[in-house]
């Protein structure tokens, strides 16, 4: 697949759930904690909070780096969860997460298409 279509599809797939996570995750966790899934909700919260150190320290810059550097366990979805749990402004968080997704997409595109170009 060509670079631009694959980038756009990956971007849309990555960013699409972010507004829903930002808006509804607190409500979902609150409801889950009243069911037998309480342990799962608490585990997800604790895992996200455990990854939030740099975001707490550097606020939106930390969120940008967390989302924009493509490493396992980082990214838009986890970044959204952390932004909500740290009570960050949702509109600002969405903008920062969007920029981070673009940044991560560029990094992955350069790595994959650059390496692919060298091999072929």
N, C-alpha and C positions, 0 to 999 in steps of 0.2 A: 504494500500500500504506500502511496506517496506520503511525503512528510506532512503537508498541510492538512489533508483530510484526517489523517490519523491523529494529529495534534488536536484538531477541533473536536473530534469524537471523544478523545481521552479527556479533554478539558470539560466538555459538557457532562460526561459521565461522572467526573470527579466533583464538579461544583454543584450539580443538580440537587443532591441531598442536603447541602450545607444550610440553606435557609430553613429547611424543616428541622434540622438538628438544632440550630440556633433558637428557633421559636418554641419547639415542642419538647425538647429533651428533659427539661426540669419537670414538666407535667408528667411525662412518661415515667421517669424515675420515681416520682412521688406515688404514682399509681402502682408501679411494680413493687415498691417497698411494702405495699399492703397485701401482697399476694405471696405465693410460695417462691416467687422469683426475686425476693428481697436480696438474697445472697448475690445473685448475678448483678443486680443494679448496684449494690455496694461495691462489688469487685470492680466493675467498670469505672465507677466514680473514683475509687482509690487508685486504680491504674492510671487514669487520666491525671489526677492530682499529683501522682508520683512523677509524671513526666513534665510537670508544669514549672519546674524551678527557674529555668531561664526566662520563661514567659512572665512569671511574677516579677522577676528582677528588671527585665527590659520592656515590659508591657507589650505594646504593639510591634516593636522591633523584634522582640523575642518570638512573638506569634508568627511574624513574617519568616523569620529564620527557621522556626519549627516546621512550618508548612512548606517552605520553599526549598529546603535541603532534603532531597528524597532518600530517606533512610527508613528501614523497617520500623513500624510503630508510629511514624510521624505522618503528617499529611493533613488534608483538609478536614476529614471527618473527626480525627482525634483533636485537631486544632480547634474545631468548632465546639467540641465537648469541653475542652479546657477553657475556652473563652467564656462559655456559659457558666461553668463552675467557678470561675474567678470573677464573675459579675462584670465582665468587660462590656462596653457599649456594643450592641449587636450590629448596628449599621457600620461602625468603624471596623469591627471584627470581620464582617463580610467583605468589605473592601480589601482589607489586609490579606485575608484568606484567598481571595480571588487573585491578587497579585502574587501570592505565594504559589498558587497552583500554576500560574503562567510561568513563574520562575522555575519550578520543579519540572514542568513540561519541557522547557527549553533545555535544561540540564540533561534530562533523559533523552531528548531528541538528539542533542549533540553527541552524547555517548553512544546511543544505539545506531543512529544513521552515520555518524562519523566512523565508528568501528566497522559497521557494515560496508561502508564505502571503501575502507582500507582492505577488507577481505575480498571484496568482489572486484 
